[in-house]
């Protein structure tokens, strides 16, 4: 199985768009692909049942991608607070058991994370602990407009300290103006102060975007082979 964990520096990174695009590309290349969202906050309530907005977006981009979740929490806060509001305790073992079952079903499984390595899920259980427990390589999504340079550099260097296999950085929600100072500065500083690779650059997307536009932008703007560490003859 080709596995990948996608997370951001903060909640404004819009990792689900990157996860959707990468997963749709792999599905279009003939790989049986799934997306697992262990924890989602801000879930919608439909007929009294929590529903995942992020996984609905995945289905909108490609209905053939299988989607899974473990905890759907209605309050839009950190997972620890959202779970407490519903009298729920997020359990690492439950996530691990679900993950082990799901990974057997697909050739490619992308796990969409929460909102940063230090995001608390439970007592002594941060998102970084979940990444380590799932033992997946990590892809970091960074928005130059929404993330400060220092937070990005700290996150990347912390990933290295944790010895998490790191596939690199995708710059997301990038402006069309190539002269934008923030856009030009961010990749230069990442390369200068870390040894991380910039493996993709993507524009801003609307939630109702044409799925083909997202797939084409990912194909043209992301090093798919580098992200999944696999040789793909069609690319």
PyMOL commands that set and color helices and strands:
alter all, ss='L'
color gray80, all
select helices_A, chain A and resi 11-13+15-28+53-61+79-85+92-103+127-134+149-161+181-193+211-221+224-228
alter helices_A, ss='H'
color red, helices_A
select strands_A, chain A and resi 2-8+33-41+44-46+49-51+66-73+108-112+120-122+125-126+138-143+166-174+198-203
alter strands_A, ss='S'
color yellow, strands_A
deselect
rebuild
show_as cartoon
